Amino acid sequence: MQPIVGIIMGSKSDLAVMQEAEKMLQFFEIPYEITIVSAHRTPDRMRTYATDAKDRGLKVIIAGAGGAAHLPGMVAAYTVLPVIGVPVKSSNSIDGWDSVLSILQMPGGVPVATVALNGAKNAGILAAQIIGTTNEVVSAKLSEYKKQLENDVLKQV
């Protein structure tokens, strides 16, 4: 099936975190693609990915990055699609705060929806919620998922 969500990351070291978004998209049966697109090491690839994404059928982009974490914001600058940023705590990170602030503190006019540090699971769910606004099958699966979350809590009482 044609991917409708793109999962990108700055480097292969981000893959373990970003696979949590992949798992959620698989759970909701949403077609996706996953690749490495570095804002600093492959800026032309990043620009092309962002500018061509809508024409290729993508509806949402999930972008994970650590350290300076410019990938989500730069992709958002080049596309009209919603971008969900995942700050990744990387080996060159200042306890993850540099990544969080780089993605969270976007200038007016260039929004990036930002999830928690290493919060790729929530990025996958948020992408599903965005897709679910126009896809009743995904919306129904989200309702079932939310009900299961509730049931899991109630079993703990």
C-alpha positions in Angstrom: 0.0 0.0 0.0 1.0 3.6 -0.6 2.6 5.1 2.5 0.6 7.9 4.1 2.9 8.5 7.1 6.6 9.2 6.8 8.9 8.3 9.7 12.3 10.0 9.4 15.3 10.3 11.7 18.6 12.0 11.7 20.7 8.9 12.0 20.6 5.2 12.5 21.3 5.6 16.2 17.7 7.0 16.5 16.1 3.9 15.0 15.5 2.0 18.3 13.5 5.0 19.6 11.7 5.6 16.3 10.6 2.0 15.9 8.0 2.7 18.6 6.2 4.9 16.2 6.5 2.2 13.6 4.9 -0.3 15.9 1.9 1.9 16.5 1.4 2.5 12.8 1.5 -1.2 12.3 -1.0 -1.7 15.1 -3.4 0.8 13.5 -2.6 -0.7 10.0 -1.5 2.6 8.6 0.9 2.3 5.7 4.2 4.1 6.3 7.7 4.5 5.2 10.8 4.8 7.4 14.2 6.2 6.4 17.2 8.3 7.5 17.2 12.0 6.5 19.8 14.1 8.2 19.2 17.8 8.4 23.0 18.4 8.7 24.6 15.7 6.7 22.1 15.3 3.9 20.4 18.7 3.7 19.4 18.4 0.0 17.9 14.9 0.7 16.0 16.5 3.6 14.6 19.3 1.5 13.6 17.0 -1.3 11.9 14.6 1.1 9.9 17.4 2.7 9.0 19.2 -0.5 7.9 16.0 -2.4 6.2 14.3 0.6 2.6 15.6 -0.1 2.9 14.8 -3.8 4.0 11.3 -2.9 0.8 10.8 -0.8 2.1 11.4 2.7 -0.4 13.0 5.1 1.9 13.3 8.2 5.6 13.2 8.9 7.1 12.0 12.1 10.7 13.3 12.5 13.0 12.2 15.2 16.3 13.8 16.0 18.8 14.1 18.9 21.3 16.7 19.9 20.7 20.0 18.0 17.6 18.3 16.6 17.0 20.5 13.6 15.3 17.9 11.4 11.7 18.3 12.5 11.7 22.1 12.2 13.6 22.2 8.9 11.2 19.6 7.4 8.2 21.7 8.7 9.7 24.8 7.0 9.6 22.9 3.6 6.2 21.2 3.8 2.5 22.0 4.5 2.0 18.6 6.1 1.8 18.2 9.9 5.1 17.4 11.3 5.4 15.5 14.7 8.8 16.0 16.3 10.4 13.3 18.5 13.3 14.6 20.6 15.8 11.7 21.0 18.2 11.5 23.8 21.4 10.8 21.9 25.0 10.2 22.9 25.9 13.8 22.2 22.9 15.2 24.0 22.8 17.3 27.0 20.5 14.9 28.9 18.0 15.3 26.1 17.1 18.9 26.9 18.8 20.3 23.8 16.7 18.0 21.6 13.5 18.9 23.5 14.0 22.6 23.3 15.3 22.5 19.6 12.0 20.9 18.6 9.6 22.6 21.0 10.7 26.2 20.6 9.8 26.7 17.0 9.2 30.3 15.7 5.7 31.4 14.9 4.5 30.2 11.5 6.5 27.0 11.5 4.7 24.6 14.0 6.0 21.2 15.0 3.8 19.1 17.3 6.3 17.8 19.9 6.0 14.7 22.0 8.1 13.7 25.0 11.7 12.8 25.0 12.0 9.4 23.2 8.2 9.6 22.9 7.9 8.0 19.5 5.0 5.8 20.6 2.9 8.8 21.2 4.0 10.3 17.9 2.7 7.2 16.2 -0.6 7.5 18.0 -0.9 11.2 17.2 -0.2 10.4 13.5 -3.0 7.9 13.7 -5.3 10.4 15.3 -4.6 12.9 12.5 -5.3 10.2 9.8 -8.4 9.2 11.8 -10.0 12.6 11.2 -10.7 11.5 7.6 -10.4 7.7 7.9 -13.3 5.9 9.7 -11.4 2.6 9.9 -8.5 4.2 11.7 -10.9 6.2 13.9 -12.7 3.0 15.0 -9.3 1.4 15.8 -8.4 4.4 17.9 -11.6 4.2 19.8 -11.0 0.5 20.5 -7.4 1.3 21.6 -8.6 4.0 24.0 -11.2 1.7 25.5 -8.5 -0.9 26.0 -6.4 1.7 27.8 -9.3 2.4 30.1 -9.9 -1.3 30.7 -6.3 -1.9 31.6 -6.5 0.8 34.3 -9.8 -0.5 35.6 -8.3 -4.0 36.0 -5.7 -2.5 38.3 -8.3 -1.3 40.9 
